[in-house]
Amino acid sequence: MDHSNYVIDEMISAKTIAARVESLATEISTYFKGTDKLIVVGLLRGSFVFIADLVRELDLPVEVDFLEASSYGNSTESSREVRILKDLRGEIEGRDILVVEDIIDTGHTMTHVLHLLQSRNPARLKVCALLDKPSRREADVTADWIGFEIPDEFVVGYGIDYAQRNRNLPYIGKVRFTS
């Protein structure tokens, strides 16, 4: 199948995303109130735009670190094999950790990441996902905070790519392949 011809239909507007990020940040700030430092762990690369917006709205002392896990390559289908391409730079033992993900799909990547981080003994380990596709879930994992629940559509924009393209769109768009 040739995936070079596609159109993108706006699904969630930039304005809607901004409002939701603000409310997520308020909920997260309330939950972690009193922490001496929240370590926000972004899962690269899809979450970088979401993290940038989210941490600017958090009313907490924050440190940002990144983890890069891969389960897709350039395919639209998850390979279910998760590899850690970039690990955290800092120690997380005894710290409050918020893992930020662009989208939870099958759940395999998040399950792998949570097991890895839990083994390092953080004080609290929570998850915030911009998008959730529960209809695709194969692993028993849920986010503590979810921006939007979406149907089983292939999406791009706001940091999320298709073969490294369309990350720069200010909205979440649904990809429709054409012939």
C-alpha positions as CSV (number, residue, x, y, z in Angstrom):
1,M,0.0,0.0,0.0
2,D,1.4,3.4,-1.0
3,H,1.2,5.8,2.0
4,S,2.6,8.8,0.2
5,N,-0.9,10.2,-0.7
6,Y,-2.9,11.4,2.3
7,V,-4.9,14.4,3.6
8,I,-5.2,15.6,7.1
9,D,-8.6,16.6,8.6
10,E,-8.5,18.7,11.7
11,M,-9.8,16.7,14.7
12,I,-8.9,18.8,17.8
13,S,-8.2,22.5,17.3
14,A,-5.2,24.3,18.7
15,K,-7.5,26.4,20.9
16,T,-9.2,23.3,22.3
17,I,-5.7,21.7,23.1
18,A,-4.5,24.9,24.8
19,A,-7.6,25.0,27.1
20,R,-7.2,21.3,28.0
21,V,-3.5,21.7,28.7
22,E,-4.3,24.5,31.1
23,S,-6.8,22.4,33.0
24,L,-4.5,19.4,33.1
25,A,-1.7,21.5,34.5
26,T,-4.1,22.8,37.2
27,E,-5.1,19.2,38.2
28,I,-1.4,18.1,38.2
29,S,-0.2,21.1,40.2
30,T,-2.9,20.4,42.8
31,Y,-2.0,16.7,43.0
32,F,1.8,17.3,43.4
33,K,1.3,20.4,45.6
34,G,4.1,20.6,48.2
35,T,6.6,18.6,46.1
36,D,10.2,20.0,46.3
37,K,10.6,19.2,42.6
38,L,8.5,17.4,40.1
39,I,10.5,15.6,37.4
40,V,8.6,15.6,34.2
41,V,9.7,12.8,32.0
42,G,8.9,13.3,28.4
43,L,8.7,10.4,26.0
44,L,10.4,11.5,22.8
45,R,9.7,12.4,20.3
46,G,6.0,12.8,20.0
47,S,5.5,14.5,23.4
48,F,7.9,17.4,23.0
49,V,5.3,20.1,22.0
50,F,2.9,18.9,24.7
51,I,5.6,18.9,27.4
52,A,6.7,22.4,26.4
53,D,3.1,23.7,26.8
54,L,2.3,21.7,29.9
55,V,5.4,22.6,32.0
56,R,4.9,26.3,31.3
57,E,1.4,26.0,32.9
58,L,2.6,23.9,36.0
59,D,2.6,25.9,39.2
60,L,5.4,23.8,40.7
61,P,9.2,23.6,40.8
62,V,9.9,21.4,37.7
63,E,12.8,19.5,36.2
64,V,12.5,18.1,32.7
65,D,14.2,14.9,31.5
66,F,13.6,12.7,28.5
67,L,13.3,9.1,27.6
68,E,13.1,7.9,24.0
69,A,11.4,4.6,23.5
70,S,10.6,3.2,20.1
71,S,7.9,0.7,19.0
72,Y,6.8,2.1,15.6
73,G,9.7,2.9,13.3
74,N,8.1,4.4,10.2
75,S,5.1,2.2,10.2
76,T,1.6,3.0,11.2
77,E,1.4,-0.2,13.2
78,S,3.0,-0.8,16.6
79,S,5.6,-3.5,16.5
80,R,5.0,-4.4,20.1
81,E,8.8,-4.5,20.6
82,V,9.9,-1.6,22.8
83,R,13.4,-0.4,22.7
84,I,14.9,2.4,24.9
85,L,16.9,4.6,22.5
86,K,17.7,7.4,25.1
87,D,17.6,6.9,28.9
88,L,17.1,9.5,31.6
89,R,20.1,11.7,32.6
90,G,19.2,12.1,36.2
91,E,18.4,9.9,39.2
92,I,14.8,9.5,40.1
93,E,14.9,7.5,43.3
94,G,12.7,9.1,46.0
95,R,11.5,11.8,43.5
96,D,8.0,12.6,42.2
97,I,7.8,11.6,38.5
98,L,5.2,12.6,35.9
99,V,5.6,10.7,32.6
100,V,4.2,12.7,29.7
101,E,3.2,10.8,26.6
102,D,1.7,12.0,23.4
103,I,-0.6,9.0,22.9
104,I,-1.4,5.8,24.6
105,D,-2.4,3.3,21.9
106,T,-1.7,-0.5,22.5
107,G,-0.1,0.4,25.8
108,H,3.0,-1.7,25.3
109,T,5.4,1.3,25.3
110,M,3.9,2.8,28.4
111,T,3.9,-0.5,30.2
112,H,7.6,-1.0,29.4
113,V,8.5,2.5,30.5
114,L,6.6,2.3,33.7
115,H,8.2,-1.0,34.7
116,L,11.6,0.6,34.0
117,L,11.0,3.7,36.0
118,Q,9.2,1.9,38.9
119,S,12.4,-0.3,39.3
120,R,14.3,2.9,40.1
121,N,12.1,3.6,43.2
122,P,10.5,7.0,42.6
123,A,8.4,8.4,45.4
124,R,5.3,8.8,43.1
125,L,5.0,7.8,39.5
126,K,2.1,9.2,37.5
127,V,1.2,9.4,33.8
128,C,-0.3,12.2,31.7
129,A,-1.2,11.4,28.1
130,L,-2.4,14.0,25.6
131,L,-4.4,11.4,23.7
132,D,-5.8,8.0,24.7
133,K,-7.0,5.3,22.3
134,P,-8.6,2.7,24.6
135,S,-10.1,0.7,21.7
136,R,-6.6,-0.3,20.7
137,R,-5.4,-1.3,24.2
138,E,-3.6,-4.6,24.5
139,A,-1.7,-3.9,27.8
140,D,-3.3,-3.1,31.1
141,V,-2.2,0.5,31.5
142,T,-4.1,3.7,32.0
143,A,-3.0,7.3,32.4
144,D,-3.7,9.3,35.5
145,W,-4.6,12.3,33.4
146,I,-5.8,12.2,29.8
147,G,-6.2,15.2,27.5
148,F,-8.5,13.6,25.0
149,E,-9.9,10.2,24.3
150,I,-10.0,9.5,20.6
151,P,-11.3,6.7,18.4
152,D,-9.0,4.4,16.5
153,E,-7.8,6.9,14.0
154,F,-4.3,7.6,12.8
155,V,-3.4,11.1,14.0
156,V,-0.7,13.7,13.5
157,G,0.2,17.2,14.7
158,Y,1.1,18.9,17.9
159,G,4.3,16.9,18.0
160,I,2.9,13.6,16.7
161,D,4.3,12.5,13.4
162,Y,3.8,10.2,10.5
163,A,7.2,9.1,9.2
164,Q,8.8,12.2,10.8
165,R,6.4,14.6,9.1
166,N,3.5,16.8,10.4
167,R,4.8,17.3,14.0
168,N,4.6,21.1,13.5
169,L,0.9,21.3,12.9
170,P,-0.7,23.3,15.7
171,Y,-3.7,21.0,15.9
172,I,-4.4,17.2,16.1
173,G,-5.4,16.0,12.7
174,K,-6.8,12.7,11.4
175,V,-4.8,11.1,8.5
176,R,-6.9,9.9,5.6
177,F,-5.0,7.9,2.9
178,T,-6.0,8.6,-0.7
179,S,-5.3,6.5,-3.8
